[in-house]
């Protein structure tokens, strides 16, 4: 049996699309997956900068943002990755962000992998690493590549954005 590190590069969700449906507004996309009591929310930040709108990704299992110990991390991460990819393809936002608590190193590592996978699967996007920042969280950013070609210091813009929440 493969461990999580070996499994994650080839991640593909096997959850039937009939089991969930997006709820969309102009400022948020959300979806609930009953089989795993999983809620995924992608919402627009009220604080935009030179890079444009930043969309935050948040998900919980049973209302908890910490490890549940159910052994479903492969299934959940595969499903979340596919939903982020779907959001990027349809909505085409400039920036998507999510964060892990610095003290949860396993989650930081998993989110780094998730960021690389999403960036690799969507050629118009790349990840920008601004480091752990000042606060308790370690932010992750996926950015449209065309922003990097503009006269914007995208890394500095993301640091400024992240510091608003530190």
C-alpha positions as CSV (number, residue, x, y, z in Angstrom):
1,X,0.0,0.0,0.0
2,X,1.2,3.5,-0.9
3,X,1.8,6.1,1.8
4,X,0.3,9.6,1.5
5,X,3.6,11.0,0.1
6,X,3.6,8.5,-2.7
7,X,-0.1,8.8,-3.4
8,X,-0.6,12.5,-3.6
9,X,1.2,13.2,-6.9
10,X,-1.2,10.9,-8.8
11,X,-4.3,12.1,-6.9
12,X,-7.6,11.6,-8.5
13,X,-10.9,11.8,-6.7
14,X,-13.2,8.8,-7.0
15,X,-16.2,10.5,-5.4
16,X,-19.2,10.4,-7.7
17,X,-20.1,14.0,-8.9
18,X,-23.8,13.2,-8.2
19,X,-23.1,13.3,-4.5
20,X,-22.3,17.0,-4.3
21,X,-23.2,20.3,-6.0
22,X,-21.7,23.8,-5.9
23,X,-23.6,26.7,-4.4
24,X,-22.3,29.8,-6.2
25,X,-22.7,33.6,-5.5
26,X,-20.7,36.5,-6.9
27,X,-18.5,36.4,-3.7
28,X,-18.3,32.7,-2.8
29,X,-18.5,29.1,-4.0
30,X,-19.3,26.4,-1.5
31,X,-20.0,22.7,-1.6
32,X,-20.9,20.1,1.0
33,X,-20.0,16.4,0.6
34,X,-22.3,14.5,3.0
35,X,-20.5,11.2,2.8
36,X,-17.5,12.7,4.6
37,X,-19.2,15.6,6.4
38,X,-16.9,17.9,4.4
39,X,-17.6,21.5,3.7
40,X,-15.4,23.4,1.2
41,X,-15.8,27.2,0.9
42,X,-14.0,29.5,-1.5
43,X,-14.7,33.1,-0.9
44,X,-13.5,36.5,-2.1
45,X,-11.4,38.6,0.3
46,X,-12.8,42.1,1.0
47,X,-9.2,43.4,0.8
48,X,-8.0,43.6,-2.8
49,X,-4.6,45.0,-3.8
50,X,-2.7,45.6,-7.1
51,X,-3.0,41.9,-7.8
52,X,-6.8,42.1,-7.8
53,X,-9.1,40.0,-5.8
54,X,-7.8,37.2,-3.6
55,X,-10.0,34.2,-3.1
56,X,-9.6,32.1,0.1
57,X,-10.1,28.4,0.3
58,X,-11.3,26.8,3.5
59,X,-12.5,23.4,4.3
60,X,-13.5,21.5,7.3
61,X,-14.6,18.0,8.2
62,X,-17.5,17.8,10.7
63,X,-17.0,21.5,11.5
64,X,-13.3,20.8,12.6
65,X,-10.3,22.3,10.9
66,X,-7.9,19.9,12.6
67,X,-6.9,16.3,11.8
68,X,-9.9,14.0,12.4
69,X,-8.0,10.8,12.5
70,X,-10.6,9.0,10.3
71,X,-8.0,7.9,7.8
72,X,-9.8,9.7,4.9
73,X,-7.1,12.3,4.2
74,X,-6.3,10.8,0.7
75,X,-9.9,10.9,-0.3
76,X,-10.5,14.4,1.1
77,X,-7.4,15.9,-0.3
78,X,-8.0,14.4,-3.8
79,X,-11.6,15.8,-3.7
80,X,-10.5,19.3,-2.5
81,X,-7.7,19.5,-5.1
82,X,-10.1,18.7,-7.9
83,X,-12.6,21.3,-6.6
84,X,-9.9,24.0,-6.5
85,X,-8.8,23.1,-10.0
86,X,-12.5,23.2,-11.2
87,X,-12.8,26.7,-9.5
88,X,-9.7,28.0,-11.2
89,X,-10.8,26.7,-14.6
90,X,-14.3,28.2,-14.4
91,X,-13.9,31.4,-12.3
92,X,-10.3,32.2,-13.5
93,X,-9.4,34.3,-10.4
94,X,-6.1,36.2,-10.2
95,X,-5.1,34.8,-6.8
96,X,-6.3,31.9,-4.6
97,X,-5.0,31.5,-1.1
98,X,-5.2,29.1,1.8
99,X,-3.2,28.6,5.0
100,X,-2.2,26.1,7.5
101,X,-1.3,26.7,11.2
102,X,2.5,26.8,11.5
103,X,2.4,24.4,14.4
104,X,0.7,21.7,12.2
105,X,3.7,20.7,10.2
106,X,2.0,17.7,8.5
107,X,-0.7,20.1,7.2
108,X,1.9,22.6,6.0
109,X,3.7,19.8,4.1
110,X,0.4,18.5,2.7
111,X,-0.6,22.0,1.6
112,X,2.8,22.6,-0.1
113,X,2.2,19.4,-2.1
114,X,-1.4,20.4,-2.9
115,X,-0.2,23.8,-4.1
116,X,2.4,22.2,-6.4
117,X,-0.2,19.7,-7.8
118,X,-2.7,22.4,-8.5
119,X,-0.1,24.6,-10.2
120,X,1.1,21.8,-12.3
121,X,-2.4,20.8,-13.5
122,X,-3.4,24.3,-14.4
123,X,-0.8,25.7,-16.8
124,X,-2.1,29.3,-16.5
125,X,-1.2,29.3,-12.7
126,X,1.8,29.1,-10.6
127,X,2.5,29.1,-6.9
128,X,4.2,32.0,-5.2
129,X,5.9,31.3,-1.9
130,X,6.1,34.3,0.5
131,X,7.2,32.2,3.5
132,X,5.5,31.7,6.8
133,X,4.8,35.3,7.5
134,X,4.3,37.1,10.8
135,X,1.1,35.4,12.1
136,X,0.2,31.9,13.3
137,X,-0.6,30.7,9.7
138,X,1.6,29.6,6.8
139,X,0.0,31.1,3.7
140,X,-0.1,29.4,0.3
141,X,-0.8,31.4,-2.9
142,X,-1.7,30.2,-6.4
143,X,-1.4,33.1,-8.9
144,X,-2.3,33.6,-12.6
145,X,1.0,33.6,-14.5
146,X,0.0,36.7,-16.5
147,X,0.2,38.7,-13.2
148,X,3.9,37.9,-13.0
149,X,4.4,39.6,-16.4
150,X,2.8,42.9,-15.3
151,X,4.6,45.7,-13.6
152,X,3.5,44.5,-10.1
153,X,5.8,43.1,-7.4
154,X,3.4,40.2,-6.8
155,X,5.4,38.8,-3.9
156,X,5.3,42.1,-2.1
157,X,1.6,42.5,-2.8
158,X,0.9,39.1,-1.3
159,X,3.1,39.8,1.7
160,X,1.1,43.0,2.3
161,X,-2.2,41.1,1.8
162,X,-1.1,38.4,4.2
163,X,0.0,40.9,6.9
164,X,-3.5,42.4,7.0
165,X,-4.5,39.1,8.7
166,X,-1.4,38.5,10.9
